[in-house]
Amino acid sequence: MNNVFNYKKPIVMKSSISISKKTATLDSVFRQVYRTDYCIKWLSMKPIVEMRCKEEVQDVGSISTLYFRCPYFYYYVKIEQVEHGQYIKGTLFGAVSGFLSIELHEDDDYITLTYTLSIQGKNKFIHWYYVLTCFLPHEPYMWWRLKVLMNRAKKAG
């Protein structure tokens, strides 16, 4: 693991989940990250974490805000690239900088979704604040929320 307290370097976090093709389709999984209403349902956990976006889909140019209520913190994600059924990529801005990548890969039996977040605070205080409040619980939170995404994709598939 990189030294997360080094505010001069971004923190890179990856989470992934594999979903059997017997229970979901590539399209049903992609819809969970592409359609804003679906994305909000698996990613948000009100009142602690909430995603907001005015656009109906996470397409090029759309901007979402991610709010963390306890403790209060937020940043923006602007979608830069979308390839249907393959990936969604965006840049982070506001109090942080970095990128977000959601990639889908399939083989004969499984669809694998990989979620990568590279984030760096604009200054030492914001970076350390993010490390202490958001980085430490990130892996278990994302594992849990990706399981929610998987169950939603199964129902839709």
N, C-alpha and C positions, 0 to 999 in steps of 0.2 A: 504494500500500500504506500502511496506517496505521502509525504509529510503534509497533512491537511492544514497544519497551522502556518505553513509558509504562504503568506498572503500574496507573494509574487508569482505563484503558480496556481493554475486552476485545480480544483478537486474534480476528479472524474469518477462517476459512479455508474455501474452497469447492473441492470436487472434483466432477467429473461425467464420465459416460461414456454414450455412446449405443450401443444394441444393436439390431441389425436384427431386425425382426419375422419375418423369414424364418428366423431361427435360435433365437429365444426368444419366450416369451409374457410378458404382463404378470404373470400369476400365477407363472411360474417365476422371474422377477426378484424379485418381492415376497417370495416364500418365502425367498430368500437372506438377506434382512434381518429377516424376521419370526421364522422358526424359529431358536431359539438354537443348535442344533447346526450348522446351515448357516452362520449368522452367524459363529460361532467359527472355522469352517474358512476363510472368505475373509478375515476381519479379522486373526486371530492369525497370528503368525510366531514360534513358540516357538524359543528361549527369550527372545527380545528383547521381543516384544509378545504379551500374552496377555489374552483376554477370558474372564471367568467369570460364570456366571449359574445360579441354581438352577432357574429356571422354564424350561419347555419352549419357550415363545414369548416374544417381545418385545412383550408386551401391557401395557395400562395397569396401573401399579403395580409392574411387574417392575423389579428393580434388578440392574444388571450392574456388575462391577468391571473396569476396564482397568488392567493392570499393564505397566509399562515396566521391564525388568530392567537395562538398561545405558544410562544410570545408573538406579538404582531410583527409581520414582515411580509413583503410582497415583491414580485418582479413580473416583468412582461416577457412573453414569447411571441416573436413574429415568425410566421411560417414562411420559409424561403424556397423550399423544394418539396414537391409531392409527386410521387410516381405510384399510381393506384395499384394496390396489391403488393407493393414492394417497400415503400418508405415514406416517412414524413420527417422533414428536417427544418429546424428553426434556430433563430438566434435569440439569446437572452439579453435584455437590457433593463435599465432602471438602476437599482442599487447594486446590481450584479452585471457581469458580462459572461458570455459563454455560448454554448449551443446545446440543443436537444435533438436527439435522433431516435426515431422509432422505426425499426427495420423488421421486415417479415421475410422469413426464408421457409421454403417447404422442401421436404423430401417425399419419399413414397408413403410414409406413415404419419408424419407430424408436420405441424406448422409451428415454427419457433418465432416468437416475438422478442426482440431485444430492445430495451429502453436504455439509452445512454444519456447522461446529463453531465456536462462539463461546465462548472460554475466557478466564478471568482468574484469576490467582493470588490467594489470600486476602491475601497481603502482597507487598511488593516482592521479597523474596528468592525466594519460590516462583514468582512471575511471571517473573522473570528466569531462574530455573532452568529453567522450562518453555520459555521462548523459546530458550535455548541448547541444550537437549537434545532437545526434541520438536518445536518449531515449525520449525526449519530443515530437518529431513528429512521433514516432514509431507507436502508436495506430491508428491515422488517416491514416497514410501511408499504414499500413498493411490492414486496413479495405478496403481502395480503391483498393489495389492490389489483395486482395482476391476476390473482386467483379470482377476484370478482369479475374482471374483464373476461377471463376464460369461461366462467359460468354463464355470463351474459352472451358470449359468442356461441356457446353450445346451444342455448335456448333459441338463438336467432338462426343457427345453422340448420 
